[in-house]
Amino acid sequence: MVYYAKYLEFLEEARTELLAQKGVSIDKLAKEGILFVVYRQEIDYKFPSFLADNLEIVTRIADVSKVSIEFVYEIRNQNHQTVVQAKTIMVCVDKNFKPKSIPEEIRKKIS
């Protein structure tokens, strides 16, 4: 079976890919001193997955506030069975890890 903490890596890859599809580069923002950190993570494990399974991760942005982004996910196996449902709230911070408003150009791309 897939180790339960491995799903955190899957979620990170999925949200990074979603942002990239919307024209937002996490690496580029980090170089500019704009960081996004996990504020809250929720995971509901519905069904086990196994190492040979092909998993699909459906990711969407549920909410964007002045300083945070809420991602929701559903991970399904090759039989379209829900394996995991999850939610991540990311907060925008500066290089000193102080909360910072999400730049308007980023908000436009992800809203």
N, CA and C atoms as a LAMMPS dump frame, in Angstrom:
ITEM: TIMESTEP
0
ITEM: NUMBER OF ATOMS
333
ITEM: BOX BOUNDS ff ff ff
-5.0000000000000000e+02 5.0000000000000000e+02
-5.0000000000000000e+02 5.0000000000000000e+02
-5.0000000000000000e+02 5.0000000000000000e+02
ITEM: ATOMS id mol type element x y z
1 1 1 N 0.836 -1.191 0
2 1 2 C 0 0 0
3 1 3 C 0.878 1.25 0
4 2 1 N 0.301 2.339 -0.498
5 2 2 C 0.998 3.62 -0.495
6 2 3 C 0.994 4.156 0.929
7 3 1 N 2.159 4.552 1.406
8 3 2 C 2.317 5.112 2.746
9 3 3 C 1.511 6.406 2.849
10 4 1 N 0.794 6.584 3.935
11 4 2 C -0.16 7.688 4.051
12 4 3 C 0.473 9.071 3.849
13 5 1 N 1.704 9.271 4.31
14 5 2 C 2.347 10.58 4.18
15 5 3 C 2.763 10.891 2.74
16 6 1 N 2.87 9.874 1.918
17 6 2 C 3.246 10.063 0.511
18 6 3 C 2.225 10.944 -0.222
19 7 1 N 0.969 10.89 0.245
20 7 2 C -0.068 11.698 -0.399
21 7 3 C 0.239 13.191 -0.297
22 8 1 N 0.943 13.623 0.751
23 8 2 C 1.326 15.034 0.861
24 8 3 C 2.205 15.449 -0.311
25 9 1 N 3.105 14.569 -0.707
26 9 2 C 3.954 14.849 -1.873
27 9 3 C 3.112 14.929 -3.143
28 10 1 N 2.15 14.021 -3.273
29 10 2 C 1.277 14.04 -4.448
30 10 3 C 0.518 15.37 -4.514
31 11 1 N 0.007 15.832 -3.365
32 11 2 C -0.755 17.077 -3.326
33 11 3 C 0.123 18.279 -3.678
34 12 1 N 1.348 18.28 -3.178
35 12 2 C 2.268 19.377 -3.489
36 12 3 C 2.554 19.446 -4.984
37 13 1 N 2.801 18.303 -5.581
38 13 2 C 3.054 18.272 -7.027
39 13 3 C 1.83 18.735 -7.804
40 14 1 N 0.65 18.311 -7.366
41 14 2 C -0.585 18.668 -8.072
42 14 3 C -0.844 20.165 -8.017
43 15 1 N -0.671 20.791 -6.844
44 15 2 C -0.942 22.231 -6.762
45 15 3 C 0.126 23.042 -7.496
46 16 1 N 1.383 22.584 -7.461
47 16 2 C 2.441 23.276 -8.2
48 16 3 C 2.154 23.215 -9.694
49 17 1 N 1.701 22.054 -10.163
50 17 2 C 1.364 21.892 -11.58
51 17 3 C 0.164 22.759 -11.965
52 18 1 N -0.834 22.818 -11.095
53 18 2 C -2.001 23.648 -11.382
54 18 3 C -1.599 25.128 -11.498
55 19 1 N -0.772 25.589 -10.564
56 19 2 C -0.32 26.974 -10.626
57 19 3 C 0.486 27.234 -11.899
58 20 1 N 1.343 26.296 -12.272
59 20 2 C 2.133 26.444 -13.503
60 20 3 C 1.212 26.545 -14.718
61 21 1 N 0.145 25.746 -14.745
62 21 2 C -0.811 25.809 -15.852
63 21 3 C -1.49 27.165 -15.931
64 22 1 N -1.584 27.844 -14.791
65 22 2 C -2.203 29.169 -14.746
66 22 3 C -1.172 30.286 -14.928
67 23 1 N 0.081 29.903 -15.211
68 23 2 C 1.12 30.887 -15.477
69 23 3 C 1.816 31.419 -14.236
70 24 1 N 1.736 30.685 -13.129
71 24 2 C 2.361 31.104 -11.875
72 24 3 C 3.505 30.15 -11.564
73 25 1 N 4.725 30.687 -11.516
74 25 2 C 5.908 29.883 -11.201
75 25 3 C 6.3 30.087 -9.747
76 26 1 N 6.176 29.042 -8.955
77 26 2 C 6.543 29.104 -7.54
78 26 3 C 8.027 29.444 -7.39
79 27 1 N 8.873 28.852 -8.224
80 27 2 C 10.319 29.124 -8.161
81 27 3 C 10.621 30.594 -8.439
82 28 1 N 9.985 31.142 -9.465
83 28 2 C 10.215 32.546 -9.818
84 28 3 C 9.758 33.463 -8.69
85 29 1 N 8.6 33.168 -8.121
86 29 2 C 8.093 33.986 -7.015
87 29 3 C 9.033 33.932 -5.811
88 30 1 N 9.547 32.734 -5.517
89 30 2 C 10.465 32.585 -4.385
90 30 3 C 11.71 33.445 -4.565
91 31 1 N 12.208 33.506 -5.79
92 31 2 C 13.384 34.341 -6.075
93 31 3 C 13.074 35.827 -5.886
94 32 1 N 11.799 36.175 -6.009
95 32 2 C 11.363 37.559 -5.818
96 32 3 C 10.985 37.84 -4.354
97 33 1 N 11.128 36.823 -3.496
98 33 2 C 10.799 37.001 -2.079
99 33 3 C 9.338 36.805 -1.75
100 34 1 N 8.591 36.185 -2.663
101 34 2 C 7.175 35.885 -2.438
102 34 3 C 7.05 34.379 -2.274
103 35 1 N 6.662 33.957 -1.082
104 35 2 C 6.59 32.529 -0.765
105 35 3 C 5.17 32.157 -0.386
106 36 1 N 4.831 30.891 -0.597
107 36 2 C 3.562 30.351 -0.139
108 36 3 C 3.871 29.182 0.788
109 37 1 N 3.328 29.243 1.998
110 37 2 C 3.569 28.191 2.982
111 37 3 C 2.233 27.558 3.378
112 38 1 N 2.305 26.291 3.768
113 38 2 C 1.096 25.587 4.192
114 38 3 C 0.68 26.099 5.561
115 39 1 N -0.558 26.557 5.633
116 39 2 C -1.149 27.02 6.883
117 39 3 C -1.992 25.9 7.498
118 40 1 N -2.704 25.183 6.63
119 40 2 C -3.58 24.101 7.106
120 40 3 C -3.634 23.006 6.053
121 41 1 N -3.628 21.767 6.519
122 41 2 C -3.741 20.611 5.62
123 41 3 C -4.763 19.648 6.199
124 42 1 N -5.74 19.278 5.384
125 42 2 C -6.737 18.273 5.781
126 42 3 C -6.702 17.142 4.766
127 43 1 N -6.741 15.926 5.258
128 43 2 C -6.771 14.759 4.375
129 43 3 C -7.76 13.749 4.935
130 44 1 N -8.657 13.297 4.081
131 44 2 C -9.559 12.197 4.422
132 44 3 C -9.171 11.01 3.556
133 45 1 N -8.749 9.933 4.21
134 45 2 C -8.355 8.715 3.503
135 45 3 C -9.598 7.853 3.336
136 46 1 N -10.001 7.632 2.097
137 46 2 C -11.245 6.923 1.796
138 46 3 C -11.031 5.45 1.454
139 47 1 N -9.91 5.167 0.773
140 47 2 C -9.666 3.81 0.283
141 47 3 C -8.172 3.684 0.034
142 48 1 N -7.58 2.53 0.311
143 48 2 C -6.139 2.4 0.085
144 48 3 C -5.785 2.389 -1.407
145 49 1 N -4.582 2.866 -1.697
146 49 2 C -4.042 2.695 -3.043
147 49 3 C -2.761 1.879 -2.914
148 50 1 N -2.372 1.296 -4.022
149 50 2 C -1.246 0.373 -4.019
150 50 3 C -0.179 0.865 -4.992
151 51 1 N 1.033 0.405 -4.82
152 51 2 C 2.168 0.93 -5.567
153 51 3 C 1.999 0.849 -7.082
154 52 1 N 1.273 -0.127 -7.577
155 52 2 C 1.092 -0.273 -9.025
156 52 3 C -0.115 0.511 -9.552
157 53 1 N -0.859 1.165 -8.671
158 53 2 C -2.046 1.908 -9.102
159 53 3 C -1.666 3.149 -9.911
160 54 1 N -2.492 3.451 -10.892
161 54 2 C -2.402 4.72 -11.612
162 54 3 C -3.398 5.657 -10.949
163 55 1 N -2.901 6.741 -10.382
164 55 2 C -3.756 7.67 -9.664
165 55 3 C -3.975 8.946 -10.463
166 56 1 N -5.188 9.454 -10.394
167 56 2 C -5.543 10.727 -11.004
168 56 3 C -5.796 11.706 -9.862
169 57 1 N -5.209 12.894 -9.953
170 57 2 C -5.418 13.908 -8.922
171 57 3 C -6.146 15.086 -9.551
172 58 1 N -7.366 15.292 -9.126
173 58 2 C -8.167 16.415 -9.593
174 58 3 C -7.963 17.536 -8.582
175 59 1 N -7.454 18.666 -9.058
176 59 2 C -7.096 19.782 -8.184
177 59 3 C -7.799 21.036 -8.664
178 60 1 N -8.312 21.797 -7.712
179 60 2 C -8.907 23.074 -8.083
180 60 3 C -8.681 24.082 -6.96
181 61 1 N -8.756 25.335 -7.328
182 61 2 C -8.662 26.406 -6.346
183 61 3 C -10.08 26.749 -5.925
184 62 1 N -10.354 26.558 -4.625
185 62 2 C -11.699 26.781 -4.113
186 62 3 C -11.917 28.218 -3.663
187 63 1 N -10.84 28.876 -3.21
188 63 2 C -10.993 30.228 -2.691
189 63 3 C -9.649 30.951 -2.737
190 64 1 N -9.716 32.242 -2.986
191 64 2 C -8.535 33.106 -2.927
192 64 3 C -8.918 34.311 -2.081
193 65 1 N -8.173 34.522 -0.993
194 65 2 C -8.397 35.711 -0.172
195 65 3 C -7.242 36.675 -0.411
196 66 1 N -7.162 37.695 0.398
197 66 2 C -6.091 38.676 0.232
198 66 3 C -4.714 38.056 0.457
199 67 1 N -4.621 37.061 1.36
200 67 2 C -3.312 36.478 1.702
201 67 3 C -3.25 34.962 1.557
202 68 1 N -4.358 34.32 1.192
203 68 2 C -4.331 32.853 1.152
204 68 3 C -5.018 32.282 -0.082
205 69 1 N -4.65 31.029 -0.358
206 69 2 C -5.251 30.255 -1.446
207 69 3 C -5.689 28.92 -0.868
208 70 1 N -6.919 28.537 -1.157
209 70 2 C -7.428 27.243 -0.714
210 70 3 C -7.535 26.298 -1.902
211 71 1 N -6.804 25.196 -1.813
212 71 2 C -6.839 24.151 -2.832
213 71 3 C -7.66 22.985 -2.313
214 72 1 N -8.446 22.373 -3.196
215 72 2 C -9.134 21.129 -2.857
216 72 3 C -8.756 20.077 -3.898
217 73 1 N -8.698 18.842 -3.438
218 73 2 C -8.226 17.744 -4.279
219 73 3 C -9.096 16.508 -4.099
220 74 1 N -9.117 15.712 -5.149
221 74 2 C -9.668 14.365 -5.072
222 74 3 C -8.69 13.457 -5.813
223 75 1 N -8.215 12.451 -5.124
224 75 2 C -7.319 11.469 -5.744
225 75 3 C -8.143 10.213 -5.994
226 76 1 N -8.099 9.759 -7.253
227 76 2 C -8.876 8.579 -7.656
228 76 3 C -7.933 7.527 -8.229
229 77 1 N -8.328 6.267 -8.051
230 77 2 C -7.54 5.184 -8.647
231 77 3 C -8.04 4.906 -10.063
232 78 1 N -7.427 3.91 -10.708
233 78 2 C -7.77 3.614 -12.104
234 78 3 C -9.205 3.118 -12.271
235 79 1 N -9.852 2.737 -11.167
236 79 2 C -11.26 2.327 -11.213
237 79 3 C -12.196 3.495 -10.892
238 80 1 N -11.641 4.695 -10.865
239 80 2 C -12.377 5.933 -10.581
240 80 3 C -12.919 5.968 -9.148
241 81 1 N -12.34 5.161 -8.293
242 81 2 C -12.734 5.148 -6.89
243 81 3 C -11.946 6.234 -6.141
244 82 1 N -12.637 6.996 -5.321
245 82 2 C -11.964 8.038 -4.55
246 82 3 C -11.093 7.403 -3.478
247 83 1 N -9.817 7.751 -3.515
248 83 2 C -8.832 7.248 -2.556
249 83 3 C -8.641 8.269 -1.437
250 84 1 N -8.538 9.544 -1.819
251 84 2 C -8.274 10.616 -0.865
252 84 3 C -9.05 11.859 -1.279
253 85 1 N -9.571 12.576 -0.292
254 85 2 C -10.079 13.922 -0.484
255 85 3 C -9.253 14.809 0.441
256 86 1 N -8.858 15.974 -0.035
257 86 2 C -7.973 16.815 0.77
258 86 3 C -8.21 18.291 0.507
259 87 1 N -7.719 19.093 1.435
260 87 2 C -7.776 20.552 1.32
261 87 3 C -6.477 21.109 1.886
262 88 1 N -5.898 22.096 1.192
263 88 2 C -4.7 22.787 1.649
264 88 3 C -4.969 24.283 1.618
265 89 1 N -4.622 24.964 2.692
266 89 2 C -4.659 26.42 2.692
267 89 3 C -3.216 26.902 2.741
268 90 1 N -2.849 27.654 1.706
269 90 2 C -1.511 28.229 1.601
270 90 3 C -1.608 29.723 1.901
271 91 1 N -0.619 30.242 2.657
272 91 2 C -0.571 31.657 2.994
273 91 3 C 0.64 32.275 2.314
274 92 1 N 0.437 33.448 1.757
275 92 2 C 1.522 34.197 1.119
276 92 3 C 2.316 34.907 2.212
277 93 1 N 3.652 34.754 2.155
278 93 2 C 4.543 35.4 3.127
279 93 3 C 5.734 36.005 2.396
280 94 1 N 6.417 36.919 3.087
281 94 2 C 7.642 37.491 2.522
282 94 3 C 8.841 36.637 2.939
283 95 1 N 10.035 37.072 2.582
284 95 2 C 11.227 36.267 2.864
285 95 3 C 11.502 36.119 4.357
286 96 1 N 10.851 36.96 5.191
287 96 2 C 10.975 36.849 6.65
288 96 3 C 9.809 36.079 7.26
289 97 1 N 9.02 35.462 6.385
290 97 2 C 7.861 34.657 6.77
291 97 3 C 6.776 35.463 7.475
292 98 1 N 6.653 36.715 7.108
293 98 2 C 5.574 37.579 7.588
294 98 3 C 4.466 37.563 6.538
295 99 1 N 3.201 37.476 6.966
296 99 2 C 2.099 37.479 5.992
297 99 3 C 2.183 38.669 5.051
298 100 1 N 1.838 38.384 3.797
299 100 2 C 1.946 39.392 2.738
300 100 3 C 0.744 39.224 1.811
301 101 1 N 0.245 40.313 1.292
302 101 2 C -0.851 40.234 0.322
303 101 3 C -0.367 39.527 -0.942
304 102 1 N -1.232 38.711 -1.49
305 102 2 C -0.917 38.071 -2.76
306 102 3 C -0.906 39.161 -3.828
307 103 1 N 0.167 39.268 -4.601
308 103 2 C 0.216 40.306 -5.645
309 103 3 C -0.993 40.202 -6.583
310 104 1 N -1.493 41.356 -6.983
311 104 2 C -2.701 41.416 -7.808
312 104 3 C -2.572 40.611 -9.103
313 105 1 N -1.394 40.661 -9.751
314 105 2 C -1.239 39.906 -11.008
315 105 3 C -1.358 38.398 -10.775
316 106 1 N -0.945 37.934 -9.612
317 106 2 C -1.092 36.502 -9.275
318 106 3 C -2.557 36.189 -8.996
319 107 1 N -3.203 37.059 -8.236
320 107 2 C -4.625 36.861 -7.922
321 107 3 C -5.463 36.772 -9.198
322 108 1 N -5.156 37.619 -10.194
323 108 2 C -5.885 37.579 -11.452
324 108 3 C -5.689 36.26 -12.181
325 109 1 N -4.479 35.738 -12.149
326 109 2 C -4.18 34.472 -12.848
327 109 3 C -4.868 33.28 -12.207
328 110 1 N -5.026 33.295 -10.887
329 110 2 C -5.56 32.105 -10.203
330 110 3 C -7.044 32.194 -9.876
331 111 1 N -7.637 33.391 -10.025
332 111 2 C -9.062 33.551 -9.69
333 111 3 C -9.951 33.168 -10.854
